[in-house]
């Protein structure tokens, strides 16, 4: 539609040239009223078609961009947690939020300009050739010089744009990582060093941005040079032809004033789509670099089983019920082996057979590297087994059942993630049907009631700034306790890096809240293992089936 609107200038130029020709012949203004009315009608139609076409292109571009972002976000979300080749969160955020926006001008400016550049000059050349074949030849000979220069410049622009986005993504990732560890940087006195590195990253980004802008200005200058020379040559030819100095280049004896003016009005319009294309050429470079970045994020990788499947809904009563323990689940492992294709993946036993009864509490004990955390990940469906299977209440955990079975589990990792928000929000994780009375009760049960900044209504910073390590673990236990479907708890090193008294309080809270649920805890802590009851030692030949 936008290209069709650009072609309406051809009849407008014909009407305008005819009006000037009649004036030169001495005809009155009355003979031009129809021509003027036609010019105005065509102008209004052209403006309306351009406006409607631009709005339509923008809506479609927004839909395409949203689809790109959705697909990329799903691909990133489906990656396995153990995949060390996964990009940093800062790089992903930069690509989805900032770099992806470059696709919008690529779709709304560059693509329409490219389509106009393929159609409009060809039509204008045919129209001009119908009046003067020499003028059309001048325009056609000048045409290839512009795309060739833009292609050459475009190679440099794409490389510079990719370097700029990499610099921006690297700086964002560096800044996000340092903000997360700001307390540690202050404690180590490394704030000034970090600020200098951030300043150096910002300077590198500035230089790469200016490099992209220089190339963009160069492409526009090249186009203006070639188009100005071509239009000037056409004007010189028409002028000398009207003066009678040149008598060739037309299909008949000579050009009239109206025909010469018609050619001169169409000559700049011949290069206008190419001028728009050059103006949007850096949009092409940025857009293609953004598409490449999103494609790399969406590249095939080992996906988390059941990552996008909807888990079974858990019904909640409208009233405020007391905390009720969900039904415990039985876990059975048959000939389980770890899939080792993910780079830098934790180790695990080659094969394992194990049965854990519903409601049983088990401690996985063994040296570092024996596969305790990996075994928990396999039970949770966060890794794909090389062989064998995991059964939860007799149901095999696979791609079809992983989401529903995982909804019956609660995971407490070594470093629980705390969101920016209230303590109550971090306990409920915005699940419906969990009321303040439940949250306050479970906070008391994990012995956080005496901590002033751990009250349900208190706000926490991202990462749980202000809470100690033991308080973070207990908050994660409270989060698991209010889960209405979690009959299986998978807890990884809950007492790691804690002093003896804090570790004892964490263990008390863990064993109290896990009553009536199946508990599997990976630990180095012999005191915790002794209190759990059944101990499964990993890393010892023949000991992975033995209860201590």
C-alpha positions as CSV (number, residue, x, y, z in Angstrom):
1,X,0.0,0.0,0.0
2,X,2.8,2.4,0.8
3,X,4.5,1.6,-2.6
4,X,1.2,2.2,-4.4
5,X,0.9,5.5,-2.7
6,X,4.4,6.5,-3.9
7,X,3.3,5.7,-7.5
8,X,0.5,8.3,-7.2
9,X,3.2,11.0,-7.7
10,X,3.4,10.1,-11.3
11,X,-0.1,11.3,-12.3
12,X,0.4,14.3,-9.9
13,X,3.6,15.2,-11.7
14,X,1.8,14.9,-15.1
15,X,-1.0,17.2,-13.9
16,X,1.5,19.8,-12.6
17,X,3.6,19.7,-15.8
18,X,0.5,20.0,-17.9
19,X,-0.7,23.0,-15.9
20,X,2.7,24.8,-16.3
21,X,2.7,24.0,-20.0
22,X,-0.8,25.6,-20.5
23,X,0.3,28.7,-18.6
24,X,3.3,29.0,-20.9
25,X,0.9,28.8,-23.9
26,X,-1.1,31.7,-22.5
27,X,-4.2,29.7,-21.4
28,X,-6.1,31.2,-18.4
29,X,-6.5,29.9,-14.9
30,X,-10.0,28.5,-15.7
31,X,-8.4,25.8,-17.8
32,X,-6.4,24.6,-14.8
33,X,-9.1,24.2,-12.2
34,X,-9.7,20.6,-13.2
35,X,-6.0,19.9,-13.1
36,X,-5.6,21.5,-9.7
37,X,-8.6,19.6,-8.3
38,X,-7.1,16.3,-9.6
39,X,-3.8,17.2,-8.1
40,X,-5.4,17.8,-4.7
41,X,-7.5,14.6,-4.8
42,X,-4.5,12.5,-5.7
43,X,-2.5,14.2,-2.9
44,X,-5.1,13.5,-0.3
45,X,-5.4,9.9,-1.5
46,X,-1.6,9.5,-1.4
47,X,-1.4,10.8,2.2
48,X,-4.3,8.7,3.3
49,X,-2.8,5.5,1.8
50,X,0.6,6.2,3.3
51,X,-0.9,6.8,6.8
52,X,-3.0,3.7,6.7
53,X,-0.2,1.6,5.3
54,X,2.3,2.8,8.0
55,X,-0.2,2.0,10.8
56,X,-0.8,-1.4,9.3
57,X,2.9,-2.2,9.0
58,X,3.5,-1.0,12.5
59,X,0.9,-3.3,14.0
60,X,2.2,-6.3,12.0
61,X,5.8,-5.5,13.1
62,X,4.7,-5.3,16.7
63,X,3.1,-8.7,16.4
64,X,6.2,-10.2,14.8
65,X,8.4,-8.7,17.5
66,X,6.2,-10.0,20.2
67,X,6.4,-13.5,18.6
68,X,10.2,-13.3,18.5
69,X,10.4,-12.3,22.1
70,X,7.9,-15.0,23.2
71,X,9.7,-17.7,21.3
72,X,13.1,-16.6,22.6
73,X,11.9,-16.3,26.2
74,X,10.4,-19.8,26.0
75,X,13.6,-21.2,24.5
76,X,15.7,-19.6,27.3
77,X,13.2,-20.8,30.0
78,X,13.3,-24.3,28.6
79,X,17.1,-24.6,29.1
80,X,18.2,-27.0,31.8
81,X,19.4,-25.3,35.0
82,X,22.7,-27.3,34.8
83,X,23.6,-26.0,31.4
84,X,26.7,-23.9,31.9
85,X,26.7,-22.8,28.3
86,X,23.5,-20.8,28.9
87,X,23.9,-17.0,28.5
88,X,23.9,-14.7,31.5
89,X,20.7,-13.1,32.7
90,X,22.1,-9.7,31.9
91,X,22.8,-10.7,28.3
92,X,19.4,-12.2,27.9
93,X,17.7,-9.1,29.4
94,X,19.7,-6.9,27.1
95,X,18.8,-8.9,24.0
96,X,15.1,-9.2,24.8
97,X,14.4,-5.7,26.1
98,X,16.9,-3.5,24.2
99,X,18.4,-5.3,21.2
100,X,15.1,-6.8,20.1
101,X,13.7,-3.3,19.7
102,X,16.0,-2.9,16.7
103,X,13.8,-5.4,14.8
104,X,10.9,-2.9,14.9
105,X,12.6,-0.2,12.6
106,X,13.9,-3.0,10.5
107,X,10.4,-4.1,9.8
108,X,8.7,-0.7,9.7
109,X,11.3,1.3,7.8
110,X,13.8,-0.9,6.1
111,X,11.5,-3.6,4.7
112,X,8.9,-1.2,3.2
113,X,11.7,0.9,1.8
114,X,13.3,-2.2,0.2
115,X,9.9,-3.1,-1.4
116,X,9.5,0.5,-2.7
117,X,13.1,0.5,-4.0
118,X,12.3,-2.6,-6.0
119,X,9.1,-1.4,-7.6
120,X,8.9,2.5,-7.8
121,X,12.2,3.2,-9.7
122,X,11.3,0.5,-12.3
123,X,7.9,2.0,-12.9
124,X,9.3,5.6,-13.1
125,X,12.0,4.5,-15.5
126,X,9.4,3.0,-17.8
127,X,7.3,6.2,-17.7
128,X,10.3,8.4,-18.3
129,X,11.5,6.2,-21.1
130,X,8.1,6.6,-22.8
131,X,9.0,10.3,-23.1
132,X,12.8,10.3,-23.4
133,X,14.9,7.1,-23.6
134,X,18.1,9.1,-22.9
135,X,16.9,10.5,-19.7
136,X,15.7,7.1,-18.6
137,X,19.1,5.7,-19.6
138,X,20.9,8.2,-17.4
139,X,18.8,7.3,-14.4
140,X,19.2,3.6,-15.0
141,X,23.0,3.8,-15.3
142,X,23.3,5.7,-12.1
143,X,21.0,3.3,-10.2
144,X,23.5,0.3,-9.7
145,X,26.1,2.6,-8.1
146,X,23.9,3.2,-5.2
147,X,23.1,-0.4,-4.2
148,X,26.7,-1.4,-4.7
149,X,27.9,1.3,-2.3
150,X,25.3,0.5,0.2
151,X,26.1,-3.2,0.1
152,X,29.8,-2.4,0.7
153,X,28.9,-0.1,3.5
154,X,26.3,-2.5,4.9
155,X,29.0,-5.2,5.5
156,X,30.9,-2.8,7.7
157,X,27.6,-1.6,9.3
158,X,26.5,-5.1,10.3
159,X,29.8,-6.0,11.8
160,X,29.9,-2.6,13.7
161,X,26.3,-3.1,14.9
162,X,27.0,-6.6,16.2
163,X,30.1,-5.4,18.0
164,X,28.0,-2.6,19.6
165,X,25.3,-4.9,20.8
166,X,27.9,-7.3,22.2
167,X,29.5,-4.5,24.0
168,X,26.2,-3.3,25.4
169,X,25.2,-6.9,26.4
170,X,28.5,-7.4,28.1
171,X,28.3,-4.1,30.0
172,X,24.7,-5.0,31.1
173,X,25.8,-8.4,32.3
174,X,28.8,-7.0,34.1
175,X,26.7,-4.3,35.8
176,X,24.0,-6.8,36.9
177,X,26.6,-9.2,38.3
178,X,28.3,-6.5,40.3
179,X,25.0,-5.1,41.6
180,X,24.2,-8.5,42.9
181,X,27.5,-8.7,44.7
182,X,27.6,-5.1,45.9
183,X,27.8,-6.0,49.6
184,X,30.7,-8.3,48.9
185,X,32.5,-5.7,46.8
186,X,32.1,-3.2,49.7
187,X,33.4,-5.7,52.2
188,X,36.5,-6.3,50.1
189,X,37.0,-2.7,49.2
190,X,36.7,-3.4,45.5
191,X,34.1,-0.7,44.7
192,X,36.6,1.7,43.0
193,X,38.1,-1.1,40.9
194,X,34.7,-2.2,39.8
195,X,33.8,1.4,38.9
196,X,36.9,1.7,36.8
197,X,36.0,-1.5,34.9
198,X,32.5,-0.2,34.4
199,X,33.8,3.1,33.1
200,X,36.0,1.3,30.7
201,X,33.1,-0.8,29.4
202,X,31.0,2.3,29.0
203,X,33.8,4.0,27.0
204,X,34.1,0.9,24.8
205,X,30.3,1.0,24.2
206,X,30.5,4.7,23.3
207,X,33.2,4.1,20.7
208,X,31.3,1.2,19.1
209,X,28.1,3.3,19.0
210,X,30.0,6.2,17.3
211,X,31.4,3.8,14.8
212,X,27.9,2.7,13.8
213,X,26.7,6.3,13.5
214,X,29.7,7.2,11.2
215,X,28.9,4.3,8.9
216,X,25.2,5.4,8.8
217,X,26.1,8.9,7.8
218,X,28.5,7.6,5.2
219,X,25.8,5.5,3.5
220,X,23.5,8.6,3.3
221,X,26.3,10.7,1.9
222,X,27.1,8.2,-0.8
223,X,23.5,8.0,-1.9
224,X,23.1,11.8,-2.0
225,X,26.2,12.1,-4.1
226,X,25.2,9.6,-6.8
227,X,21.5,10.7,-6.9
228,X,22.5,14.4,-7.1
229,X,24.8,13.8,-10.0
230,X,22.2,11.7,-11.9
231,X,19.5,14.4,-11.4
232,X,21.9,17.1,-12.4
233,X,22.8,15.2,-15.6
234,X,19.1,14.8,-16.4
235,X,18.5,18.5,-15.8
236,X,21.4,19.5,-18.1
237,X,20.1,17.2,-20.8
238,X,16.5,18.6,-20.6
239,X,17.8,22.1,-20.5
240,X,20.0,21.8,-23.6
241,X,17.2,19.9,-25.4
242,X,14.7,22.7,-24.7
243,X,17.3,25.3,-25.9
244,X,17.7,23.3,-29.1
245,X,21.3,22.3,-28.6
246,X,20.6,18.6,-28.3
247,X,18.2,17.0,-30.8
248,X,18.3,13.4,-29.8
249,X,17.2,11.2,-26.9
250,X,13.5,11.2,-27.6
251,X,11.1,9.1,-29.6
252,X,10.1,12.1,-31.8
253,X,11.5,15.4,-32.9
254,X,11.8,17.2,-29.5
255,X,10.6,17.7,-26.0
256,X,7.9,20.2,-25.1
257,X,8.1,22.3,-21.9
258,X,5.5,20.1,-20.2
259,X,7.4,16.9,-21.1
260,X,10.7,18.3,-19.9
261,X,9.2,19.5,-16.7
262,X,7.5,16.1,-16.3
263,X,10.9,14.3,-16.6
264,X,12.5,16.8,-14.1
265,X,9.7,16.2,-11.6
266,X,10.1,12.4,-11.8
267,X,13.9,12.3,-11.7
268,X,14.2,13.1,-7.9
269,X,11.2,10.7,-7.2
270,X,13.2,8.0,-9.0
271,X,15.9,8.1,-6.2
272,X,13.5,8.9,-3.3
273,X,12.8,5.2,-2.5
274,X,16.6,4.6,-2.6
275,X,17.1,7.6,-0.3
276,X,14.6,6.1,2.1
277,X,16.4,2.8,1.8
278,X,19.8,4.4,2.6
279,X,18.3,6.2,5.6
280,X,17.0,2.8,6.9
281,X,20.2,1.0,6.0
282,X,21.6,1.1,9.5
283,X,18.1,-0.2,10.7
284,X,18.9,-3.2,8.5
285,X,22.2,-3.7,10.2
286,X,20.8,-3.3,13.7
287,X,17.7,-5.5,12.9
288,X,19.7,-8.3,11.4
289,X,22.2,-8.2,14.3
290,X,19.2,-8.4,16.7
291,X,17.7,-11.3,14.8
292,X,21.0,-13.2,14.9
293,X,21.3,-12.5,18.7
294,X,17.7,-13.8,19.3
295,X,18.4,-16.8,17.0
296,X,21.5,-17.7,19.1
297,X,19.5,-17.5,22.3
298,X,16.8,-19.8,20.6
299,X,19.4,-22.2,19.3
300,X,18.6,-25.9,20.0
301,X,19.8,-26.9,23.4
302,X,18.9,-29.6,25.9
303,X,15.4,-28.6,27.1
304,X,14.0,-29.0,30.6
305,X,11.4,-31.8,30.5
306,X,7.9,-30.4,30.8
307,X,9.1,-26.8,31.0
308,X,6.1,-25.3,29.2
309,X,3.5,-27.8,30.1
310,X,0.7,-26.7,32.4
311,X,0.8,-28.5,35.7
312,X,-2.3,-29.9,37.3
313,X,-4.4,-27.3,39.0
314,X,-4.6,-27.5,42.8
315,X,-8.0,-26.5,44.2
316,X,-8.1,-24.1,47.1
317,X,-11.1,-23.4,49.4
318,X,-12.3,-19.8,49.5
319,X,-12.1,-19.8,53.3
320,X,-8.9,-19.4,55.2
321,X,-7.9,-23.0,56.1
322,X,-5.1,-24.0,58.4
323,X,-1.9,-25.3,56.9
324,X,-2.6,-28.9,55.9
325,X,0.2,-31.3,55.0
326,X,-0.3,-32.7,51.4
327,X,-0.1,-36.4,50.8
328,X,3.4,-37.7,50.8
329,X,4.7,-39.5,47.6
330,X,6.8,-42.5,47.0
331,X,9.9,-42.3,44.9
332,X,11.4,-45.2,43.0
333,X,14.6,-45.1,40.9
334,X,15.3,-47.9,38.5
335,X,18.7,-48.2,36.8
336,X,19.1,-44.5,36.7
337,X,22.1,-43.0,34.9
338,X,22.9,-39.3,34.3
339,X,22.9,-37.7,30.9
340,X,26.4,-36.2,30.6
341,X,26.0,-34.2,27.3
342,X,25.7,-30.9,29.1
343,X,29.0,-29.1,29.5
344,X,30.4,-28.8,33.1
345,X,27.5,-30.8,34.4
346,X,27.8,-32.2,38.0
347,X,28.7,-35.8,38.3
348,X,26.4,-38.6,39.4
349,X,26.5,-42.4,39.9
350,X,26.7,-44.4,36.7
351,X,23.5,-46.4,37.7
352,X,21.3,-46.3,40.7
353,X,18.4,-48.3,42.1
354,X,16.5,-46.9,45.0
355,X,13.1,-46.9,46.6
356,X,11.9,-44.3,49.1
357,X,8.6,-44.9,50.7
358,X,5.9,-42.3,51.0
359,X,6.6,-40.1,54.1
360,X,10.1,-41.4,54.5
361,X,13.0,-39.0,55.4
362,X,16.2,-39.8,53.6
363,X,19.7,-38.1,53.7
364,X,22.0,-38.4,50.7
365,X,25.5,-38.4,52.2
366,X,28.8,-38.4,50.3
367,X,31.9,-36.4,49.3
368,X,31.8,-33.5,46.9
369,X,31.3,-34.8,43.3
370,X,29.6,-37.9,44.4
371,X,26.3,-36.8,42.7
372,X,24.0,-35.8,45.5
373,X,22.8,-32.5,43.9
374,X,22.6,-34.2,40.5
375,X,20.5,-37.0,41.9
376,X,18.1,-34.4,43.4
377,X,17.9,-32.8,39.9
378,X,17.2,-36.1,38.3
379,X,14.4,-36.8,40.7
380,X,13.0,-33.3,40.1
381,X,13.2,-33.8,36.3
382,X,15.7,-31.0,35.9
383,X,18.1,-33.3,34.1
384,X,17.4,-36.0,31.5
385,X,18.6,-39.5,32.6
386,X,21.0,-41.4,30.4
387,X,19.2,-44.6,31.2
388,X,16.6,-45.8,33.7
389,X,13.8,-43.8,35.0
390,X,12.3,-42.0,38.0
391,X,8.8,-42.9,39.2
392,X,6.7,-40.7,41.5
393,X,3.9,-42.7,43.0
394,X,4.4,-45.2,40.2
395,X,4.2,-42.6,37.4
396,X,7.3,-42.4,35.2
397,X,8.7,-38.8,35.1
398,X,9.0,-37.9,31.4
399,X,8.2,-34.9,29.1
400,X,4.5,-35.5,29.4
401,X,4.3,-36.0,33.2
402,X,7.1,-33.8,34.4
403,X,5.1,-30.6,34.9
404,X,2.3,-32.3,36.8
405,X,4.7,-34.4,38.9
406,X,7.0,-31.4,39.6
407,X,4.0,-29.5,40.9
408,X,3.9,-32.1,43.8
409,X,7.5,-31.2,44.7
410,X,9.2,-28.4,46.6
411,X,12.8,-27.5,45.9
412,X,15.1,-25.8,48.4
413,X,18.5,-25.1,46.9
414,X,21.7,-24.0,48.4
415,X,21.1,-20.4,47.5
416,X,17.3,-19.8,47.5
417,X,16.3,-16.9,45.3
418,X,14.4,-14.1,47.0
419,X,12.4,-11.7,44.8
420,X,12.1,-8.0,45.3
421,X,8.8,-7.7,47.3
422,X,7.3,-8.4,50.7
423,X,8.2,-11.4,52.8
424,X,4.6,-12.6,52.4
425,X,4.9,-12.5,48.6
426,X,8.2,-14.5,48.8
427,X,6.5,-17.1,50.9
428,X,3.4,-17.5,48.8
429,X,5.1,-16.7,45.5
430,X,1.8,-15.1,44.5
431,X,0.0,-18.5,44.5
432,X,-3.8,-18.0,44.8
433,X,-5.5,-19.3,48.0
434,X,-2.6,-18.7,50.4
435,X,-3.8,-16.2,53.1
436,X,-1.9,-13.9,55.4
437,X,-2.8,-16.1,58.4
438,X,-1.1,-19.1,56.8
439,X,2.0,-17.1,56.0
440,X,2.3,-15.6,59.5
441,X,1.8,-19.1,61.0
442,X,4.5,-20.7,58.9
443,X,6.9,-17.8,59.5
444,X,6.5,-18.6,63.2
445,X,7.1,-22.3,62.7
446,X,10.4,-21.6,60.9
447,X,11.4,-19.4,63.8
448,X,11.4,-16.1,61.9
449,X,8.7,-14.5,64.0
450,X,11.3,-12.8,66.3
451,X,13.1,-11.3,63.2
452,X,11.7,-7.8,62.8
453,X,12.5,-7.5,59.1
454,X,11.1,-10.9,58.3
455,X,7.5,-10.1,59.1
456,X,4.9,-10.9,56.4
457,X,4.5,-7.2,55.4
458,X,8.1,-6.2,55.4
459,X,9.7,-5.6,52.0
460,X,12.9,-7.3,50.8
461,X,15.4,-6.3,48.2
462,X,16.3,-8.5,45.2
463,X,18.3,-11.5,46.5
464,X,17.1,-11.1,50.1
465,X,19.3,-8.1,51.1
466,X,19.1,-7.8,54.8
467,X,18.6,-11.5,55.6
468,X,21.3,-13.8,56.9
469,X,22.1,-17.1,55.3
470,X,20.1,-19.1,57.8
471,X,17.2,-16.7,57.5
472,X,17.2,-17.1,53.7
473,X,17.1,-20.9,54.1
474,X,14.2,-20.8,56.6
475,X,12.3,-18.4,54.4
476,X,12.7,-20.9,51.6
477,X,11.4,-23.7,53.9
478,X,8.4,-21.5,54.7
479,X,7.8,-21.1,51.0
480,X,7.8,-24.9,50.6
481,X,5.6,-25.4,53.6
482,X,2.7,-23.4,52.2
483,X,2.7,-25.2,48.9
484,X,-0.6,-27.0,49.0
485,X,0.6,-29.8,46.7
486,X,4.2,-30.4,47.7
487,X,4.3,-33.9,49.1
488,X,8.0,-34.4,48.2
489,X,10.7,-32.1,49.5
490,X,14.1,-32.0,47.7
491,X,16.5,-30.0,49.9
492,X,20.1,-29.4,48.8
493,X,22.7,-28.6,51.5
494,X,20.5,-26.6,53.9
495,X,23.2,-26.2,56.5
496,X,26.1,-25.4,54.3
497,X,28.1,-22.3,55.3
498,X,26.1,-21.9,58.5
499,X,27.4,-21.8,62.1
500,X,26.5,-24.6,64.5
501,X,23.6,-22.8,66.3
502,X,22.1,-21.5,63.1
503,X,22.4,-24.9,61.4
504,X,20.6,-26.5,64.4
505,X,17.7,-24.1,64.1
506,X,17.5,-24.7,60.4
507,X,17.4,-28.5,60.9
508,X,14.7,-28.1,63.6
509,X,12.6,-26.1,61.2
510,X,13.2,-28.5,58.3
511,X,12.2,-31.6,60.3
512,X,9.2,-30.0,61.9
513,X,7.7,-28.7,58.6
514,X,8.6,-31.9,56.7
515,X,6.5,-34.2,59.0
516,X,4.0,-36.1,56.9
517,X,5.9,-35.4,53.7
518,X,8.6,-37.3,51.8
519,X,12.0,-35.6,52.4
520,X,15.2,-36.2,50.5
521,X,18.0,-34.0,51.6
522,X,21.6,-33.8,50.2
523,X,24.1,-32.9,52.8
524,X,27.7,-33.1,54.1
525,X,26.4,-32.5,57.6
526,X,26.7,-35.7,59.6
527,X,24.6,-34.2,62.4
528,X,21.8,-33.5,60.0
529,X,22.1,-37.0,58.4
530,X,21.9,-38.6,61.9
531,X,18.7,-36.7,62.7
532,X,17.0,-37.5,59.4
533,X,17.1,-41.2,60.0
534,X,17.8,-43.2,56.8
535,X,21.2,-42.4,55.2
536,X,22.1,-43.3,51.7
537,X,25.8,-43.0,51.1
538,X,26.9,-42.1,47.5
539,X,30.3,-42.5,46.1
540,X,31.0,-45.8,47.9
541,X,30.9,-49.0,45.9
542,X,27.8,-51.0,46.6
543,X,26.6,-48.5,49.3
544,X,24.0,-46.6,47.2
545,X,21.3,-49.0,48.2
546,X,22.2,-49.3,51.9
547,X,20.3,-47.7,54.7
548,X,22.4,-46.6,57.7
